Amino acid sequence: MLTLGIVNTYDKIKVLDAHYRAIARAAPMCKAYGFSLALFDFPFKIEKDELVDYVVEKTTIGESGSYLKELNEKGHFFVGDLPKKGFPSHFGKLVATTSKPDPSFKITTFEMADEILNRNSFLFLVGLGRKGLPRDLIKRAPLHLDITNEGISCETCTAIGAIPSHLMGIVYAKQASQNAFNRRE
């Protein structure tokens, strides 16, 4: 399972436009590239189904929230508090997305694509807010991914689009190359 995890670093009490807009923007990307969507520390004090209805009511993004609705109906939408210790194992290995990866934990996009092709599960954490992903989360992650491979910092919604599309673009290219090679044999 591949999961895009958005960590709220904005206000933890007050609901902002940025909260539901990020959700609405992430859902189509997750649907398009086969990712689940997980939200951590968002200020919504309602049940998950009510949150889906709330986002659908508030946005025209992502076919007016229909992709979020579909993710939820298929069990690919998760909402919860930020775990104090470890993330649930069903999410797979934790990956901190950062423009400043620790060299000893860094994984390239090509290496990550190989891991995805080997059917490994990953939770890609993205920080929503001016501060990005909190340092303590980056330190907890065994893998650090710079989606640009160039140390370029991306705005949250840019990263939300780039992570699944870039990784899966590499995965699809590797699959096509392998299939073409197999046909020649």
N, C-alpha and C positions, 0 to 999 in steps of 0.2 A: 504494500500500500504506500502510495506517495501522498503526503499531506502538506498543504501550505498552512502554516500556523501563524496567525497574526497576533502579536502581543501588543495590547494597548498600553502606551506610555503617556497618553494624554490623561485627562481628568478621569478618575476612577469612580466618580459619583455622578457627574453631570453628563448627559448624552449630548454629543456634539454632532453636527452634520458630518464631520470627518469619520465618525464611527460607522454610520450606516452607509455612507458613500463608499468607504473602503470595502465593506462587505459586498455591496452591490457590484463593485468593480472586480473583486476577486472571484466571485461565483462563475462568471462566464469563462474565465481563464482556467479555473479548476475543471469545469465541465469539458471544455475543449481539449484539454490535455490529460484527462484521466486522474486528476488529483482530488483528494478530499479537502475540505476546508475546516480548519479549527480556529476558534477564537479564544483568546486567553485574557482575562482581566478586563473585559468590556463592562461598562457600567449598567447594562440592561438588567433589571430586576424582574424579568418575566421569563416564562417558560420558552424553550427553544422554538416551538411551533408559533407562539405569539410573536417572537422576534422575527421569524420569517415573514409573518403577516405584516408586521410593522415596517420592515424593509420594503416589502412589495408595495405597500401603501405610500411610502415616502419617495420612491425613485422610479425613473424611467430607464435607468441603466440596466443592462443585461436583460433585455426584453421585459422590462418592468419587474424585475426580480424573479422571473420564471425559472432561471437557471438555479438560483438559490433554492427555490421551492423544490425543484427536481433533485438537487443534491440532498436536501433534507429527506425527501420521500424515499430515496434510495439508501439512506443511512450513511451518507458521506458528508454530513455537516455536524460539527461538534462545538459545544460551547461550555466553557468552564473557567474556574479560577486557575491562576498560574500555580502549578504544583511547587511546593516548597522543596521537595527532594527530587524525585525523578518523574519523568513523564510516563504515562501508561505505555506499557510495552507494545500494545497493538499499533502504536504510531511508528514504531521502528526506531532507527538510530537518529539521534538529534543532530541537526545541522544548523549551525549559526550562519546566517547570511550577513556578510560584512565586507566592507571595502578594505578593511585592514585585518586580514586573517593572520593568526599566529602561524609562522612558517612550519612549526612542528605539528599543526593540526590541519593545515591547508590541503584541500582537495580541489583539483581543477575540474572544469566542466566536463572535460573528456573522460577523466577518471570517474566522475559521478555518473556519466552516461553508461559507462561499462558496468558500474554497480547496479544501475537501474535495469540494464539488460540481463543481469544475473538475478533479477527478481528480488533484490533486497528492498526492504521498506525503510523510508526516511520521513522525518518530520522537519521541514524547512521552516525555521523561525525567522519572521520579518517583524521589525519594530514599527509600530504605528505611532508617530509623534516626532517632534523635533529632535529628540535625543537618540532616536533609532533604537536598536536592540540594547537592552541593559547589559552592562559589562559582566555582571554575575552570570547571566545566561550564556554569554559568549564563552566565558570560562568553563561553564558546565558542559558545553557541547564538545563531543570528541572529534567533530569535523567542522571546519570553517570553509565556507564557499564564498568566493568573490565572483559573482555572476559575470562581471565584465572581464575578469582575468587581468585587469589593468589598474586596480586600486581606485576605480572611479566610484564615488558615492552616488547612489540613486535615491530619488524621492520614493516614498513608500509605494505609491500606486505604480510607478515605473517598475520597481522591483517586483511587485505582484504580477505584472505582465511578463517581465523578462525572465524570471526564474523558470516557470513551467514551459514557456515557449522556446527559450534557448536550449534548455536541457532536452526537451522532447524532440526539438529539431535535430539535435546531435544523435539522439537515440534512433529516430526514424531514418536518418542518413546511414547510420551504421547498419541498421536492419536491411535497408535497401541494398547496400553494398554487399552484405553477406548473402542475401538472396540472389543477387546477380552472380556472385562468385559460385554459389551452389548450382545455379542453372548451367554454368559453363562446364562443370565437372562431369 
